[in-house]
């Protein structure tokens, strides 16, 4: 009987925890719509755009270097 009581209390506790998590998540998302930016979106986009610009600058640098080296090789021949 004690095992059944412990199992029932454990089940009840799990139901309460999941229910509380659901209620908190629902309350926090009441004003949210799919695709709507949140507090972190602007910061994340800014960081990603900065990284993209760095990668583009590096790619442009290496492309210019490769073209310069190819011109030097062509002049030697």
Secondary structure as UniProt FT lines:
FT   HELIX           2..28
FT   TURN            29..31
FT   TURN            34..35
FT   TURN            39..40
FT   HELIX           41..76
//
